[in-house]
Amino acid sequence: MASAISYILFLSIFSSAFALGAAPPRQSNITLDTSLYPTTNPTSWLSPNGRFAFGFYPEATGFSIGIWLVASPENSTVIWTADRDDPPVTKDAVLKLTDEGLRLLLQHSEGRLISNISTSTDASSASMLDSGNFVIYDSNFDVIWQTFNHPTDTIMAGQVLLAGSELVSSLSGTNHSSGNFHLIMQNDGNLVLYPVASPDTPWDAYWASGTNGDGYLSLYLDDKGWLYLHQGNVTSNLTSGYRNGTTLVYRATLGVDGIFRLYSHDLELNTQLVLAEFPNFTDQCEVKGSCGVNSYCTFADGQGVCMCLPGFDYLDASRTSNGCRRNTTTTAGCYSVNDSMTYISTLEGATWMVDSYAAPLSMTRKEDCGEACLKDCNCDAALFKDNTCRKLEFPLRYGMRDSDDSTTTFIKLVNKSAGGRPVNSPAESPSAAPIITAKQDFSAKILIVSVAIITGILNMF
C-alpha cells in the first residue's frame, strides 16, 4: 500500500497515462480506400507531429508493415509489426483501408486483413496518432481497433499492458518476427520474463517483479518515464519518473537479448538513452534461454557464446543460439558387457538448471558418477558437484559456464562402430565445444530404430 503522498502522486500519473492510452484524441487523416505501397509514394502515413510513421518498411528481401519512430537513425526503431511471423511481402503489395479494416492485397492472392475488428461496426477512417498508436474509427469517430491493444515487443508512453498480455522479443535487430523471450503480465499480478521455448514455470523465469498475489495488475508507461504496475489501490513502481518535454519520447522494449529496457528519445538532440534494464545482468549467460537445449553459454568479449555438448552439433550453424542435437542417429541407451558400444565424455565447468530424474547419489570420486550414468538405461548425462551425482535426461537446458569451474558433466555417447562418431573425429564440427574424452570399460547394447523415427524424436530436443 503506497503512502498518502505517493498515492496522490500516482493518481496524477495514472490520470495522465489513462487519458493517453484509453481515450486517444479524435483526429482522422486517412479516409476509406486510401492505399500505401512498398516502393511508390505514399509508402507510409505520418502522425501529425511527424514523429511516427505507419506503413511499409524494408525487411530481408521484401517489406513488412509496421510503425516506427521517424527520428531514429535510418528509421530503424520499429515499435510495432503487423503479422510479424508472416514472410515479408514483395514490392507489388498494396495496403488499403477498407470498411473491413486494413487489407493487404497481394499479387496472385486474395490478400488478408491485418486488423481484426471484433465489432460488427464498419471502419470509416483511421489515423496515426502522435502517441505512436495507429487507430481505426467508425462513422461516429469511436475507436474500433488500435495497435496499442496488440503490442509486439514494445509499449509506448500512454500504453497499457493488461493482465494476461505479453510482449515477445524480436528475432534480431533486422528481423522483427517473434524471438526467443517473452514478458508476461500474469493474472496473479507478477510481471515475469521467460524464454519462449519453456513451460513458463517459476523455475524457467529469469526475472520477476515479485508482485504475485496482488492480482490482475497491469503495466503502465507514462509520458514522464514512469514504468509501474497498478490495479485498484495497489501500485508498484518499477522506475522513478524522469522528465517531460515536447521533444522527449519514452518507450519500453523487450530486446533481442531478453532484457526489458526503458528508453528515452530526445528528438531535438537526436539521442537515445537506456534509463532502466530488467534484469540488470552484466553476463548475458544469466538470461535463461540465451542458448538452446543441449548447449551451454560462455561469456566472452562482452557477449554470450553458445557451445554444443560433446557429441552434438548446432541445429542451425547460422543461428547457434537455437540449440544442439546429437550428431548421430543412434541413441546411447543401455549397455551390455563387452560390446564396447558406449562411452562417457566429460565436460568441465558447465552447470545446468535441470532436475535429476532420480535421487542424487553421494560419492567421493567423480569418475564413479560417469560410470553410474553409463550403467543406467535412462541416464543421458550426469552432473557431479560437491561429492553429489545427479543423473539427467536430454534435453539439457539453461547451460552456462560455472564460475568456479567445480562441476563436471558426463555425457553418454555412442562409438562409431555402433553408428556414432568419435568426439575427436576430424568430421566433428569445428565450432563444437572443446572436451576431454574419457573412454570407460563399459559397453552397450543399442536398439537400432529407423532413421525417420529417430529424426522425429531429435527434432523435439
Sequence and secondary structure as in RCSB ss.txt:
>XXXX:A:sequence
MASAISYILFLSIFSSAFALGAAPPRQSNITLDTSLYPTTNPTSWLSPNGRFAFGFYPEATGFSIGIWLVASPEN
STVIWTADRDDPPVTKDAVLKLTDEGLRLLLQHSEGRLISNISTSTDASSASMLDSGNFVIYDSNFDVIWQTFNH
PTDTIMAGQVLLAGSELVSSLSGTNHSSGNFHLIMQNDGNLVLYPVASPDTPWDAYWASGTNGDGYLSLYLDDKG
WLYLHQGNVTSNLTSGYRNGTTLVYRATLGVDGIFRLYSHDLELNTQLVLAEFPNFTDQCEVKGSCGVNSYCTFA
DGQGVCMCLPGFDYLDASRTSNGCRRNTTTTAGCYSVNDSMTYISTLEGATWMVDSYAAPLSMTRKEDCGEACLK
DCNCDAALFKDNTCRKLEFPLRYGMRDSDDSTTTFIKLVNKSAGGRPVNSPAESPSAAPIITAKQDFSAKILIVS
VAIITGILNMF
>XXXX:A:secstr
   HHHHHHHHHHHHHHHHHHHS      EETT EE SSSS  EEE TTSSEEEEEEEETTEEEEEEEETTSGGG
 EEEEETTTTS  B TT EEEEETTEEEEE TTS  EESS   SS    EEEE TTS EEEE TT  EEEEGGGS
 SSEEETT EE TT EEEEESSSS  SEEEEEEEE TTS EEEEESSS   TTT SEE S TTS S EEEE TT 
 EEEEETTEEEESS      TTEEEEEEE TTS EEEEEEETTTTEEEEEEEES  S GGGSTTSS TTEEEEEE
TTEEEEEE TTEEES TT GGG EEESSSS   B  TT   EEEEEEESEE     SS  EE S HHHHHHHHHH
 TT SEEEEETTEEEEE SS  SEEE TT   EEEEEEE GGGT   TT TTS TTS   EEE  S   B     
HHHHHHHHTT 
